[in-house]
Amino acid sequence: MIRIFFIVGIFISTLFAQVDAKLEIVKKANTLPKIIISMASDSIEVVNLTKIKKVLEQDLSVSGHFEVINNIDSKVNYEEIPDILTLSNNGIDLYVNLHAQTDASGEYTLNTKLYDINAKSMVQEKYFKTSQIERYPFLSHRVAISINDFFQAPSIAWMDKFVVLSSYVGPGQANIMIADYTLAYKKTIVTGGLNIFPKWASNEQKEIYYTSYNYDKPTLVKLNIFNRKRSIVMQSDGMIACSDVNNDGSKLLITAAPDNQPDIFLYDVKTKKKIKVTKYSGIDVGGQFIEDDNRIVFVSNRLGNPNIFAKNIHGSGVEKLVYHSKNNSSVTTFENNIVYSSKDNDNELGGRTFNLYLMSTVSQDLTRLTSNGINQFPKFSPDGQSLLFIKNYQGVSSVGIIRLNFNSSFLFPLNGGKIQSIDW
């Protein structure tokens, strides 16, 4: 059992998620509107407002729809109109003024005004509230989404979603936490022992599946993150992990090794029945639904090295998808596209390098998305326009975001611990 766990642990510790017909990476050549985020000079609440401003600037930069300018001093009181002439002379298009206060009950209110400098007018005023100030990053995300939506730019609603991740904190110890995508907000929800491979149970983000090694056998657990109710879904010798959940949450793809060899099972949440999808005598792991849940993409060593394959759920034929490199794992899919992690030749600085590659299953076009470090566990956003992944480089473990249509990427390091797996 231990041997299987470590072999597949190395093999699967790059693996899971879902994407769109022919997706091209295009760096936008159009001029982006220049935007300034300012804190109102009469706002007493400064400490948290400063943090909110920083995250909001990150959000607008990550969106790819705005150019954030932060080297111009433009503070005014919240009820005052900013210096339109000076801002215009500096080429500024948009100006956001932030103000905040906390009432007697502890509720925190963020007030925002958006000015169109070219139109010389305020075009939007909104208020955002929270009773849990530690969740301030989500206030920033909602402001960014509001500004983005006002200009009818492509949606960035994914910013307001939790990510769930597992982090190693010591030998045989891994905790599960929920966070915002920047890791500015983090909350541990499972602690004690080895808890890995968290996966959202549905788009509602109320429950997760995760693998626990704190029972007599490796166990797949379902947890409600609000009332902490737990239930055992399935147990298996060797290993077990939920690699994918279909869109309505009714079906799971589970990697399990009841006969000492990992295979992929289709699990019906309502009936609790499971069907063995792969029956290879070696290693089949990390299944991902494609084509309306009729086919799966998965990782297998059936040709001697880990590679990406596809098959019909109820068929026997297997198709090799990737002909690049001899070590390909950690796959995610979206319609006719897949992103996978591939071991490249050691670079000139030494050490292993796993890069992410985007491939169309229709045209076989291949694009490398990363260039250094160990990049694993890619996850597509629901619209297929963004990619979440884990990057380990020079001893730092980070959450990475790639904005595919803008050929840009951003890293958000985890302070303490090493990220084992992630989902959003």
C-alpha positions in Angstrom: 0.0 0.0 0.0 2.8 2.5 0.9 4.6 1.7 -2.4 1.4 2.4 -4.4 0.8 5.6 -2.4 4.2 7.1 -3.1 4.4 6.0 -6.8 1.0 7.4 -7.5 1.6 10.3 -5.2 4.5 11.5 -7.4 2.5 10.6 -10.5 -0.8 12.1 -9.5 0.6 15.1 -7.7 0.1 17.0 -10.9 -3.3 16.2 -12.1 -7.1 17.5 -12.3 -10.1 19.8 -13.7 -12.0 21.1 -17.2 -12.1 24.0 -21.2 -13.2 25.6 -25.1 -13.1 24.8 -28.8 -10.0 26.3 -30.4 -8.7 28.7 -27.8 -6.0 31.1 -29.0 -3.7 33.0 -26.8 -3.8 36.6 -28.1 -2.0 39.4 -26.5 -4.3 42.4 -26.9 -2.8 45.3 -28.8 -5.6 47.7 -28.0 -4.8 50.5 -25.6 -6.2 49.8 -22.1 -8.0 52.4 -20.1 -5.7 53.9 -17.5 -7.2 53.7 -14.0 -6.3 55.1 -10.6 -7.5 53.7 -7.3 -7.4 56.3 -4.5 -8.3 56.2 -0.8 -10.4 59.2 0.3 -8.4 61.5 2.4 -11.2 61.8 5.0 -11.6 58.1 5.6 -10.7 57.2 9.2 -10.5 53.5 8.4 -7.1 53.3 6.8 -5.4 50.0 7.7 -8.0 47.7 6.0 -8.7 50.2 3.3 -5.0 50.1 2.3 -5.2 46.3 2.0 -8.4 46.6 0.0 -6.8 49.1 -2.4 -3.8 46.8 -3.0 -6.0 43.7 -3.8 -8.3 45.8 -6.0 -5.3 47.0 -8.0 -4.2 43.4 -8.4 -7.6 42.4 -9.5 -7.8 45.1 -12.2 -4.4 44.2 -13.5 -5.2 40.5 -13.5 -8.4 41.2 -15.5 -6.3 42.3 -18.4 -8.9 45.0 -19.1 -7.3 48.0 -17.3 -3.9 49.6 -16.9 -3.5 50.4 -13.2 -1.5 53.6 -12.5 -0.2 54.1 -9.0 2.5 56.8 -9.2 0.2 59.8 -9.2 -1.0 61.4 -5.9 -4.6 62.2 -6.4 -6.3 62.0 -3.0 -9.5 64.0 -2.3 -12.3 63.7 0.3 -15.0 61.2 -0.6 -17.6 63.9 -1.4 -15.2 66.0 -3.4 -14.7 65.8 -7.2 -11.2 64.7 -8.2 -8.9 67.1 -10.1 -10.2 66.2 -13.5 -7.8 68.5 -15.4 -4.7 67.1 -13.8 -5.8 63.5 -14.2 -6.7 64.2 -17.9 -3.3 65.8 -18.5 -1.7 62.6 -17.2 -3.7 60.5 -19.5 -5.9 59.0 -16.8 -9.3 57.6 -18.1 -10.9 56.3 -14.9 -10.6 57.2 -11.2 -12.0 55.2 -8.2 -12.3 56.7 -4.8 -12.6 54.4 -1.8 -14.0 55.3 1.6 -14.9 52.9 4.5 -16.4 52.9 8.0 -17.3 50.3 10.6 -20.6 50.7 12.5 -21.4 49.8 16.1 -22.4 46.3 15.2 -19.0 45.7 13.6 -20.3 45.7 10.0 -17.8 47.1 7.6 -19.0 49.2 4.7 -16.8 50.0 1.7 -18.0 53.0 -0.3 -16.9 53.4 -3.9 -17.2 56.1 -6.6 -16.1 55.6 -10.2 -15.3 58.7 -12.3 -15.0 58.8 -16.1 -12.3 61.4 -16.5 -12.9 61.9 -20.2 -16.7 62.4 -19.6 -15.8 64.6 -16.6 -18.5 62.9 -14.5 -19.1 60.3 -11.8 -20.6 57.3 -13.5 -21.1 54.8 -10.7 -21.4 54.8 -6.9 -21.7 51.5 -5.0 -21.6 50.2 -1.4 -20.2 46.8 -0.3 -20.6 45.3 3.1 -19.2 42.5 5.2 -19.6 41.4 8.9 -16.3 39.5 8.6 -13.5 42.0 7.9 -11.0 39.2 7.5 -12.7 38.6 4.2 -11.8 42.0 2.9 -10.2 40.6 -0.3 -13.7 39.6 -1.5 -14.8 43.2 -1.1 -12.0 44.1 -3.5 -13.0 41.4 -5.9 -16.6 42.5 -5.9 -15.5 46.1 -6.6 -13.3 44.9 -9.5 -16.2 42.8 -10.9 -18.6 45.8 -10.6 -16.2 48.1 -12.5 -15.5 45.5 -15.1 -19.2 44.8 -15.6 -20.0 48.5 -15.9 -17.9 48.7 -19.0 -19.3 45.3 -20.3 -15.8 43.8 -20.4 -15.6 39.9 -20.5 -16.6 38.5 -17.1 -14.1 38.2 -14.2 -16.8 36.8 -11.9 -14.5 33.9 -11.0 -12.6 36.3 -8.8 -15.4 36.1 -6.2 -15.1 32.3 -5.9 -13.3 30.4 -3.2 -10.4 28.2 -4.0 -9.8 25.1 -1.9 -6.3 23.8 -1.4 -4.3 21.3 0.6 -1.0 22.4 2.1 1.8 20.3 3.6 2.6 21.5 7.1 4.9 18.7 8.3 5.8 15.1 7.8 2.6 13.2 7.2 0.6 16.4 7.9 -1.5 18.3 5.4 -4.3 20.7 6.1 -7.1 21.8 3.8 -8.1 25.5 3.6 -10.4 27.8 1.6 -9.0 31.0 0.3 -9.5 33.7 -2.3 -7.4 33.3 -5.4 -4.7 35.8 -4.2 -4.3 33.9 -0.9 -4.8 37.2 0.9 -7.7 35.5 2.7 -7.2 31.9 4.1 -9.1 29.8 6.5 -8.2 26.3 7.6 -11.2 23.9 7.5 -9.6 20.5 7.9 -6.6 19.9 10.2 -4.8 17.0 11.8 -3.2 14.1 9.9 -2.9 13.8 6.1 -5.7 15.4 4.2 -5.2 15.9 0.5 -6.8 16.3 -3.0 -9.7 18.6 -2.1 -12.4 19.0 -4.8 -15.5 21.1 -4.8 -18.7 19.0 -4.7 -20.6 21.5 -6.8 -20.6 25.0 -8.2 -22.3 26.2 -5.1 -19.1 25.7 -3.1 -20.8 24.5 0.0 -19.2 21.0 0.2 -15.9 19.4 -0.7 -14.6 16.0 -1.3 -11.1 15.2 0.0 -8.9 12.2 0.7 -8.1 11.4 4.3 -5.4 9.0 5.5 -6.7 9.2 9.1 -8.9 6.1 8.9 -7.9 2.4 8.7 -7.9 2.7 4.9 -7.5 5.7 2.5 -10.9 7.3 2.6 -12.8 9.7 0.4 -14.7 12.1 2.6 -17.5 14.6 1.8 -17.5 17.7 4.1 -20.0 20.6 4.4 -17.7 23.6 5.0 -20.4 25.5 6.9 -21.9 23.0 9.3 -18.8 20.7 9.2 -21.0 17.6 8.6 -18.9 14.7 7.3 -19.7 11.5 5.5 -17.6 8.7 4.1 -18.1 8.3 0.3 -15.7 5.4 -0.4 -12.7 3.6 1.0 -9.9 1.8 -0.9 -6.6 0.1 -0.2 -3.6 1.9 -1.7 -5.1 5.2 -2.6 -8.3 7.1 -3.4 -9.0 10.5 -4.8 -11.9 12.4 -6.4 -10.4 13.9 -9.6 -13.5 15.4 -11.2 -17.1 16.3 -10.5 -19.6 16.8 -13.4 -21.4 20.1 -13.8 -24.5 19.2 -11.8 -22.6 17.4 -9.1 -24.3 14.1 -9.7 -21.3 12.1 -10.9 -17.7 11.7 -9.7 -14.6 10.3 -11.3 -12.7 8.6 -8.5 -9.2 7.1 -8.7 -9.1 4.0 -6.4 -6.9 0.9 -6.0 -9.1 -1.8 -4.5 -7.0 -4.5 -6.2 -3.6 -2.8 -5.6 -3.6 -1.1 -9.0 -5.1 2.4 -9.4 -8.1 2.6 -11.8 -10.8 5.2 -12.5 -14.3 4.7 -11.3 -17.5 6.5 -12.2 -19.5 7.1 -9.0 -23.2 8.0 -9.0 -23.8 10.4 -6.0 -27.5 9.6 -5.7 -27.4 5.8 -6.0 -23.9 5.4 -4.6 -23.2 2.9 -7.4 -19.8 2.8 -9.0 -18.6 1.6 -12.4 -15.0 0.7 -13.2 -14.1 2.8 -16.2 -10.4 1.7 -16.7 -9.2 -1.9 -16.3 -5.5 -1.6 -17.1 -3.0 -3.6 -15.0 -0.8 -0.6 -14.4 -1.6 3.0 -13.3 -4.7 4.9 -14.5 -5.4 8.1 -12.5 -6.9 11.6 -12.6 -9.9 11.2 -14.8 -11.6 14.3 -16.2 -15.0 14.5 -17.9 -15.3 15.6 -21.5 -18.0 15.6 -24.2 -21.1 15.8 -22.0 -19.7 13.3 -19.5 -19.5 10.5 -22.1 -15.7 10.4 -22.3 -12.8 11.0 -20.0 -9.3 12.2 -20.3 -6.9 10.6 -17.8 -3.2 9.9 -17.0 -1.8 6.4 -17.5 1.6 4.6 -17.7 0.3 2.0 -20.2 3.0 2.9 -22.7 5.8 2.8 -20.0 5.7 6.5 -19.1 2.9 8.7 -17.7 0.9 10.2 -20.6 -2.5 11.6 -21.4 -5.2 9.3 -22.9 -8.9 9.5 -23.6 -11.7 6.9 -23.7 -15.5 6.5 -23.8 -16.8 5.8 -20.3 -18.7 2.7 -21.5 -16.2 1.6 -24.2 -13.0 -0.3 -24.2 -10.9 1.6 -26.8 -8.2 4.0 -25.5 -6.8 6.9 -27.5 -3.4 8.6 -26.8 -3.8 12.3 -26.9 -0.3 13.8 -26.3 2.8 13.0 -28.3 5.1 15.5 -26.6 7.7 14.5 -23.9 7.8 11.2 -22.0 6.3 12.4 -18.8 3.0 14.1 -19.1 0.5 14.3 -16.2 -1.8 16.7 -14.3 -4.4 17.3 -17.0 -7.4 19.6 -17.2 -10.0 19.9 -20.0 -12.4 22.4 -21.5 -14.4 21.4 -24.5 -11.8 20.7 -27.2 -8.8 21.9 -25.3 -6.6 20.4 -22.6 -3.8 21.7 -20.5 -1.3 19.3 -19.0 1.9 19.3 -17.0 4.9 18.0 -18.8 8.4 17.2 -17.5 10.9 19.1 -19.6 14.6 18.6 -19.8 16.5 19.9 -16.8 17.3 23.6 -17.4 20.8 25.1 -17.3 20.4 26.0 -13.7 19.7 22.4 -12.7 16.6 20.9 -11.1 13.4 19.5 -12.4 11.1 21.6 -14.6 7.5 20.8 -15.2 5.8 23.2 -17.6 2.1 23.6 -18.6 1.1 23.1 -22.3 -2.2 24.0 -24.0 -3.3 21.7 -26.7 -6.3 21.6 -29.0 -7.7 18.1 -29.5 -9.0 19.1 -32.9 -6.0 20.7 -34.5 -3.2 19.3 -32.2 -1.8 22.9 -31.9 0.5 23.1 -28.9 1.5 26.2 -26.8 3.7 26.3 -23.8 2.3 28.4 -21.0 5.1 28.4 -18.4 8.9 28.5 -18.6 10.5 27.5 -15.3 9.9 25.8 -12.0 7.4 22.9 -11.3 4.0 23.9 -12.6 1.2 21.4 -11.7 -2.5 20.9 -11.1 -3.9 23.2 -13.8 -7.6 24.1 -13.5 -9.7 26.0 -16.1 -12.1 28.7 -15.0 -15.7 28.0 -15.9 -15.5 30.2 -19.0 -12.2 28.7 -20.1 -10.4 32.0 -20.3 -8.2 31.6 -17.2 -6.1 28.9 -15.7 -5.4 28.3 -12.1 -2.3 26.2 -11.2 0.4 25.5 -8.5 3.9 26.7 -9.0 6.9 25.6 -7.0 10.1 27.6 -7.7 13.2 28.3 -5.7 11.6 27.0 -2.5 8.4 29.0 -2.8 4.9 27.5 -3.3 2.5 29.8 -5.2 -0.9 29.9 -6.7 -0.6 30.9 -10.3 -3.2 32.6 -12.6 -2.8 32.6 -16.4 -5.0 34.9 -18.4 -5.0 33.0 -21.7 -6.4 35.7 -23.9 -3.9 38.2 -22.7 -0.7 36.0 -22.6 -0.1 37.2 -19.0 0.4 35.3 -15.7 0.4 36.3 -12.0 1.8 34.5 -8.9 0.5 34.6 -5.3 2.9 32.9 -2.9 1.7 30.9 0.1 3.5 32.0 3.3 4.5 28.8 5.1 3.8 25.3 3.9 3.7 23.8 0.4 0.6 23.6 -1.7 -0.2 19.9 -2.5 -3.3 20.3 -4.7 -5.9 23.0 -5.5 -9.4 23.4 -7.0 -11.8 26.3 -7.7 
